[in-house]
Each structure stands twice: as structure tokens, then as C-alpha cells.
């Protein structure tokens, strides 16, 4: 009898030895679950079954008891048997393997996590397929998930509210007009938009600088405006800017669906009034009117 009890006592001591050592050095386990009960002898132990899950070619392994913690979900209920491949003995799912690791981790930890780099719509589809509620999201990921859901909903509302979102232009004029109204429709339209904005900024800055005081002419002690001191340079800059504005206005006038309505619009009037003084100055010597309208170019920024 003494000889047959020795292995049993050794097994009991071996099971509790790590916890005894931890208590001796003052270490407290991080896990919140209680210590496992001591082994019982004389009873038949029911071994847990390990399941193999194949998700689009990527294999995952877990315990049956891990999945059955949530019997209302697909993997935790008997519905998973519909996906069993009897030849290979594994469950096959034609789903996204990258997102499935979040699903399987939920069964293991009882917390659902979300990576904000993932598509929110694809993530919701995977949750709906496996029967998992988004309410199980952990506090660390809930804010990111809610923000992505809100942004997606707002984007869908904007797309539905815009009747021209899915409109396809039929000719060159319609393509040009759509590019002017929405520069983000193509790369060329976006480049032209930034080039025009650059010349608007240069024009406004030049008109501000030419009114400031600069160094006097050689042999004189009286300061003069920079526009007078460097008249040729400012004239070249002004000419380049006006040429760009003129080309833009002519292209808009050509592409406008209703030209009469476009000419009467407020922005069209501002464009003409801001450009016209330059040509008047070329025809009329010592034109004083051009300076009164030059500040209207600021409205082109808006």
C-alpha cells in the first residue's frame, strides 16, 4: 500500500509546488481566477477536445470549451457543425482570416478588440456572421469603434445628399465645369486649383508689399514705395497673375452650363472687376482707378 500511494502523493505535491514557491517569495499571481482545485483520484477525467478551424486557408486551434462559453454565437452552438469538413476533420469558413483573430480572441478573453486600421464595415460583417454583439467591445477600443462608425455614417449621408456624386460627365464642357466646381475629381483639376490659389496669394502679397516704404533712389534721401522703386518687377508679377486669372475666367465662362447666369453671378462680377483695371491701366496712362479695385482680388481666395 505504501508503495502504491507514493506516486499519488508526488502528483499532489507537484501540482501545488509552483504556488508554494510563489507564496514563499511574496509573488501574487496576476490572474483574477481562483487556483485550480487539487487533482481528484478515483474519478474518470473528461478531457477537453481541441478543434481545428480553417479560415480561408489559415488554420486556428482552440478548445471546444473555449467556444462553448458563448452558446448563442455561431462557433459556440451546434450550427458550427454545418461547416465541418469530415474529410479533414476541421471547420472551414470562407471569411477574412485577419479579422477572425479578433473573433477568436473574444472567445478566449471575453473582450472584443478593434484595430482602427481595419475597415469598420468589414468588421461589422464578421461580427454579424459569427453572431457576436459589438457591445462586447473593450473600453480600450470603444472610442475608436464609435468614431469610425460615426464618420462612416456621416459620409454615407453626404453621398446620398449630393445628387451629382454619381453623375458621369458626357462632354468636355461638363468635365471642365465639374473640375472647377470640385477640384478633387481629378489630379489635373487639383493641380490647376493649387496653381490658381498660388497666384492669388502672390497677387495679394505683391499689392501689399508695393505700398510699403523701400530704400530711396541713388542720390536721394526720401523713401519711396516699393511699387515705385521696383516698378518693373511688380509690373511683371502683376501681368503674370492677371494672365492666369484671365485664362481661368475664360475657361469657366466656356464651361459654364448657363453662361448668362454665370456672368451675372457675384463671383463672376468680382473676377471681372478685379481683372479689368489692369487692362484699363494699359490703355489709359496714369490710371488711378486700378488701385481702387485691386483689393477685390482678396475675395478670389474664398
LINQUI-V594809 format. One record per backbone hydrogen bond with DSSP energy under -0.5 kcal/mol. CO is the residue of the C=O (numbers start at 1). NH is the residue of the N-H. If there is no record, write none. Layout:
co=CO nh=NH
co=CO nh=NH
This chain:
co=1 nh=5
co=2 nh=6
co=3 nh=7
co=5 nh=9
co=6 nh=10
co=7 nh=11
co=8 nh=12
co=9 nh=13
co=10 nh=14
co=11 nh=15
co=12 nh=16
co=13 nh=17
co=14 nh=18
co=16 nh=20
co=17 nh=21
co=18 nh=22
co=19 nh=23
co=20 nh=24
co=21 nh=25
co=22 nh=27
co=23 nh=26
co=43 nh=45
co=45 nh=47
co=49 nh=64
co=51 nh=53
co=51 nh=62
co=52 nh=91
co=53 nh=55
co=53 nh=60
co=54 nh=56
co=54 nh=93
co=55 nh=58
co=57 nh=59
co=58 nh=55
co=60 nh=53
co=62 nh=51
co=63 nh=67
co=64 nh=68
co=66 nh=69
co=67 nh=70
co=70 nh=73
co=73 nh=77
co=74 nh=77
co=74 nh=80
co=77 nh=80
co=78 nh=81
co=79 nh=82
co=80 nh=83
co=81 nh=84
co=83 nh=92
co=84 nh=86
co=85 nh=89
co=85 nh=90
co=90 nh=85
co=90 nh=92
co=91 nh=54
co=93 nh=56
co=93 nh=95
co=95 nh=97
co=96 nh=100
co=97 nh=101
co=99 nh=102
co=99 nh=103
co=100 nh=104
co=101 nh=105
co=102 nh=106
co=103 nh=107
co=104 nh=108
co=105 nh=109
co=106 nh=110
co=112 nh=138
co=114 nh=116
co=115 nh=118
co=119 nh=123
co=120 nh=124
co=121 nh=125
co=122 nh=126
co=123 nh=127
co=124 nh=128
co=125 nh=129
co=126 nh=130
co=127 nh=131
co=127 nh=132
co=130 nh=74
co=133 nh=136
co=134 nh=137
co=136 nh=112
co=138 nh=141
co=138 nh=142
co=139 nh=143
co=141 nh=145
co=142 nh=146
co=143 nh=147
co=144 nh=148
co=145 nh=149
co=146 nh=150
co=147 nh=151
co=148 nh=152
co=149 nh=153
co=150 nh=154
co=151 nh=155
co=152 nh=156
co=153 nh=157
co=154 nh=158
co=155 nh=159
co=156 nh=160
co=157 nh=161
co=158 nh=162
co=161 nh=163
co=162 nh=165
co=164 nh=167
co=167 nh=169
co=171 nh=175
co=172 nh=176
co=173 nh=177
co=174 nh=178
co=175 nh=179
co=176 nh=180
co=177 nh=181
co=178 nh=182
co=182 nh=185
co=183 nh=186
co=186 nh=190
co=187 nh=191
co=188 nh=192
co=189 nh=193
co=190 nh=194
co=191 nh=195
co=192 nh=196
co=193 nh=197
co=194 nh=198
co=195 nh=199
co=196 nh=200
co=197 nh=201
co=198 nh=202
co=199 nh=203
co=200 nh=204
co=201 nh=205
co=202 nh=206
co=203 nh=207
co=204 nh=208
co=205 nh=209
co=206 nh=210
co=208 nh=211
co=209 nh=212
co=210 nh=227
co=212 nh=226
co=214 nh=224
co=217 nh=220
co=221 nh=223
co=224 nh=214
co=225 nh=228
co=225 nh=229
co=226 nh=230
co=228 nh=231
co=230 nh=234
co=231 nh=235
co=232 nh=236
co=233 nh=237
co=234 nh=238
co=235 nh=239
co=236 nh=240
co=237 nh=241
co=238 nh=242
co=239 nh=243
co=240 nh=244
co=241 nh=245
co=242 nh=246
co=243 nh=247
co=244 nh=248
co=245 nh=249
co=246 nh=250
co=247 nh=251
co=248 nh=252
co=249 nh=253
co=250 nh=254
co=251 nh=255
co=252 nh=256
co=257 nh=259
co=258 nh=262
co=259 nh=263
co=260 nh=264
co=261 nh=265
co=262 nh=265
co=265 nh=269
co=266 nh=270
co=267 nh=271
co=268 nh=272
co=269 nh=273
co=270 nh=274
co=271 nh=275
co=272 nh=276
co=273 nh=277
co=275 nh=278
co=275 nh=279
co=276 nh=280
co=277 nh=281
co=278 nh=282
co=279 nh=283
co=280 nh=284
co=283 nh=285
co=284 nh=287
co=289 nh=292
co=289 nh=293
co=290 nh=293
co=290 nh=294
co=293 nh=296
co=294 nh=297
co=295 nh=298
co=296 nh=299
co=297 nh=300
co=298 nh=301
co=299 nh=302
